[in-house]
Amino acid sequence: MRPGKPVPGELVPGEGATPVASPSGRAQVTVRNGGRFPAYLGSHCDLARASSSLEFDRVPLRGARPDLPAGATIRIAAGETAQIDVIWD
């Protein structure tokens, strides 16, 4: 740490490793795009609220999201099926 007064908005790193949140559950889901256009699932998309053209059982997936790095997306072409890893936070 620097001696003296703190600067407003300054970020001062702490000691040790940063804790990482671990998911409370994992699953793999088969998703089919029954629409006429490609559909995208983003890394932070709540699967229960995903596009209605995507066909899968939504009730057990409340609170789940695709297991992707932040900002990544999955593209599912019209009429295609994809296996998606999902997690609950």
N, C-alpha and C positions, 0 to 999 in steps of 0.2 A: 504494500500500500504506500501511496505517496503521503508524505507529511503535508500538513496544511489544510486549508478549507476544501471541501468537496466542490466540484464543478457541477452546476445544475445539468441534469441529463447524462452525466458521466456514468458509464458502466464499469464497475470494478469487479473483476473476476474473483471468485472465492477459491479456497483451497480444496484439493481433491477432485475426484471424478464427478461428472454430472450424472444424476440418477436418470435412468431410462424407464419409462412406464412399460410394463409388460401387459400384453392383452389378456383379458379374462377368459377368452375362448377362441377356438379356431375351427374352421370347417372348410369343406370344398363343395361348391355349388355348381350345378349345370344350369346355364342360362341360355335360352334360345331367343333370338330376335325374330319375332313374328311380324314385324313391320315391313314397310316398303323401302325404308332408308336406313343407313348405318346408325347405330346407337353407341353412345359413349358412356362409360362409367368412370368417374373421377375418383381419386384417392380418398376423398373425404365425403363421398356420396353415401347417404343413408340408403341402403338397398331397399328398404320398405317403401321409399319414396322415388325410386328409380323410374325411368320411362315406362309407361304402360305397355309399350310394344315389346318389352322384355318379359319373357314368360318363365316364371319360377315361383315356388311357394314363398310368399312374402312374410306370412305371419311368424314363422320361427326365426326370421332374419331381422326382426326389429332391433335396431341399435347396432347392426353389423355394417361394416364397410369393406370394400375390397382391400386386400393386403398388398398395397402398393406404396412406393416411396411418395413423399409429399409432392403434389403437383402432377403426378403421372396419371395417364388415362388408359383405358382398355377400349378398343374399337371392336364392335361386333357387327359384321356386315349383315345386311338383310337376309333372312332365311338361314343364317348360320348359328351354330351352337358353340359355346365356349365353357371350359372348366375354369372357375374363378375361386381362388383362395380368399376367404373372408375372415375377419377378426372382429371381436367385440372389445371395446375399450373399457 
